[in-house]
Amino acid sequence: MSSRDMMIYTAVSSLVWVGFYYGYRFLKLKNDMLGYEWFFLAVSATNVILDKAGVFEFSAYVWHYLDTFSKLFGVTVIGAIGLMKVTHNFELSKGKEILVFVVALVLSYGFETLDFMRAALPVASMLAAVLFLIFCGCIVQQAFKYKLILHGWLMVVLIVLNLFVAAIQDFMVLPNEDTAVFFNKWVIETLAWSLIFTEIFYVYRALARKKGMA
């Protein structure tokens, strides 16, 4: 195994851990939207590892599908709705939460299988990421409002980092992309996601405590 492959496995493994661990902790905070979406992230990352290791051929389809789901709807739409519980005291009924997941999964299947939808995937993914990161600005504003200064600045840095990731995903080629150990898209994107998904849990919990919700 090359140093590059080892670094990619390590970066992706961080997302597996973040997804399962903080997904469970979101469920403990009674936020099913964020908890289950974080689980989807972990399952997707797990299948990336299985695919690259050549364990299961089917893993390639699973992670491509779940990656599309999370980029277009999971982290973005479902994530925003989940965060609104602490930012706007807004929460869907359990039935509506399930409906949102089902609709998002069906639409994601369309983006994976229908040519006219697949052609729009790169632009749609970038726009969805940008809109979600703009929504994260609301979290930053509330973090500063409630004197959570460290969380506020951490979110600012991670939002900027993930805006860069959204830009390079499908529209830029990094120098020596196929050989670089650290400066390649797999490592940069996965570590950026792991960091912001971790910080989202901590700023969410801190805001919930400040507002007497946890």
LINSUL-V377978 format. One record per pair of residues at least 12 apart in sequence whose ideal C-beta (glycine too) atoms are under 10 Angstrom apart, sorted by the first residue. I is the first residue (numbers start at 1). J is the second residue. If there is no record, write none. Layout:
i=[I/I]
j=[J/J]
This chain:
i=[1/2/2/3/3/4/4/4/4/4/4/4/4/5/5/5/5/6/7/7/7/7/7/7/7/8/8/8/8/8/8/8/8/8/9/9/9/9/9/10/10/10/11/11/11/11/11/11/11/11/11/11/11/11/11/12/12/12/12/12/12/12/12/12/12/12/12/12/12/12/13/13/13/13/13/13/14/14/14/14/14/14/14/14/15/15/15/15/15/15/15/15/15/15/15/15/15/15/15/15/16/16/16/16/16/16/16/16/16/16/16/17/17/17/17/18/18/18/18/18/18/18/18/18/18/18/18/18/19/19/19/19/19/19/19/19/19/19/19/19/19/19/20/20/20/20/20/20/20/21/21/21/21/22/22/22/22/22/22/22/22/22/22/22/22/22/22/22/23/23/23/23/23/23/23/23/23/23/23/24/24/24/25/25/25/25/25/26/26/26/26/26/26/26/27/28/28/29/29/29/29/29/29/29/29/30/30/30/30/30/31/31/31/31/31/31/31/31/31/31/31/32/32/32/32/32/32/32/32/32/33/33/33/33/33/33/33/33/33/33/33/33/33/33/33/34/34/34/34/34/34/34/34/34/34/34/34/35/35/36/36/36/36/36/36/37/37/37/37/37/37/37/37/37/37/37/37/37/37/38/38/38/38/38/38/38/38/40/40/40/40/40/40/40/40/40/40/41/41/41/41/41/41/41/41/41/41/42/42/43/43/43/43/44/44/44/44/44/44/44/44/44/44/44/44/45/45/45/45/45/45/45/46/46/46/46/47/47/47/47/47/47/47/47/47/48/48/48/48/48/48/48/48/49/50/50/51/51/52/61/64/65/65/65/65/65/65/66/66/67/67/67/68/68/68/68/68/68/68/68/68/68/68/69/69/69/69/69/69/69/69/69/70/70/70/70/70/71/71/71/71/71/71/71/71/71/71/71/71/71/72/72/72/72/72/72/72/72/72/72/73/73/73/73/73/73/73/73/73/73/74/74/74/74/74/75/75/75/75/75/75/75/75/75/76/76/76/76/76/76/76/76/76/76/76/77/77/77/77/77/77/77/77/78/78/78/78/78/79/79/79/79/79/80/80/80/80/80/80/80/81/81/81/82/82/82/83/83/83/83/83/83/83/83/83/84/84/85/85/85/85/86/86/86/86/86/86/86/86/86/86/86/86/86/87/87/87/87/87/87/87/87/87/88/88/89/89/108/111/111/121/122/122/122/123/123/125/125/125/126/126/126/126/126/126/126/126/127/128/129/129/129/129/129/129/130/130/130/130/132/132/132/133/133/133/133/133/133/133/133/133/133/134/134/136/136/136/136/136/136/136/136/136/137/137/137/139/139/139/139/139/139/139/139/139/140/140/140/140/140/140/140/140/141/142/142/142/142/142/143/143/143/143/143/143/144/145/145/146/146/146/146/146/147/147/148/148/148/148/148/148/150/150/150/151/151/151/151/151/151/151/151/152/154/154/154/154/154/154/155/155/155/155/155/157/157/157/158/158/158/158/158/158/158/158/158/159/159/161/161/161/161/161/161/162/162/162/162/162/162/163/164/164/164/165/165/165/165/165/165/165/165/166/166/168/168/168/169/169/169/170/172/173/174]
j=[53/179/181/181/182/178/179/180/181/182/184/186/187/52/53/181/186/181/180/181/182/184/186/187/191/48/49/52/181/184/185/186/187/190/48/49/52/53/186/187/190/191/45/48/182/184/186/187/188/189/190/191/192/193/194/44/45/46/47/48/49/52/63/186/187/189/190/191/193/194/45/46/48/49/190/194/45/190/191/193/194/195/197/198/38/41/42/44/45/46/48/49/189/190/191/193/194/195/197/198/41/42/43/44/45/46/47/48/49/190/194/42/45/194/198/38/41/42/45/190/193/194/195/196/197/198/200/201/37/38/39/40/41/42/43/44/45/46/70/193/194/197/38/39/41/42/43/45/46/38/42/198/201/34/35/38/39/41/42/194/197/198/199/200/201/202/204/205/35/36/37/38/39/40/41/42/43/197/201/38/39/42/38/201/202/204/205/38/39/82/200/201/204/205/39/205/214/85/86/201/204/205/208/213/214/85/91/208/213/214/81/82/83/85/86/91/201/204/205/208/214/78/82/85/91/92/94/97/98/101/74/77/78/79/80/81/82/83/84/85/91/92/97/100/101/75/78/79/81/82/83/85/86/197/200/201/204/82/201/74/78/82/97/98/101/69/70/73/74/75/76/77/78/79/81/82/101/104/197/70/74/75/79/82/197/200/201/66/67/69/70/74/75/78/101/104/105/66/67/69/70/74/75/79/193/194/197/66/197/62/63/66/70/59/62/63/64/65/66/67/68/69/70/71/74/63/66/67/70/190/193/194/59/62/63/66/59/60/61/62/63/64/65/66/67/60/62/63/64/66/67/186/190/63/62/63/63/64/186/112/112/105/108/109/111/112/113/105/108/108/112/125/107/108/109/110/111/112/117/118/121/124/125/101/104/105/106/107/108/109/111/112/104/108/125/128/193/108/111/121/122/124/125/126/128/129/132/166/169/193/104/107/108/111/121/124/125/127/128/129/100/101/103/104/105/106/107/108/111/128/101/104/105/108/128/128/129/132/133/162/193/196/197/200/104/124/125/127/128/129/130/131/132/133/135/100/103/104/107/128/131/132/135/97/100/101/104/132/132/135/136/197/200/128/131/132/134/135/136/138/96/97/100/97/200/204/132/135/136/138/139/200/203/204/207/135/138/204/207/208/213/139/142/203/204/205/206/207/208/209/210/211/213/214/135/136/138/139/141/142/204/207/211/138/142/211/213/121/124/125/170/169/170/171/170/171/166/169/170/163/165/166/167/168/169/170/171/166/166/162/163/165/166/167/169/162/163/166/167/159/162/166/155/158/159/160/161/162/163/165/166/196/159/163/155/156/158/159/162/196/199/200/203/155/156/159/151/152/155/159/199/200/203/204/207/152/153/154/155/156/158/159/203/155/203/206/207/210/211/155/156/203/206/207/210/156/207/210/206/207/209/210/211/206/210/202/203/206/207/209/210/202/203/206/199/200/202/203/204/205/206/207/203/195/196/198/199/202/203/196/199/200/202/203/195/196/199/192/193/195/196/197/198/199/200/203/196/199/188/191/192/193/195/196/189/192/193/195/196/197/192/188/189/192/185/188/189/190/191/192/193/196/189/192/185/188/189/185/188/189/185/185/185/188]
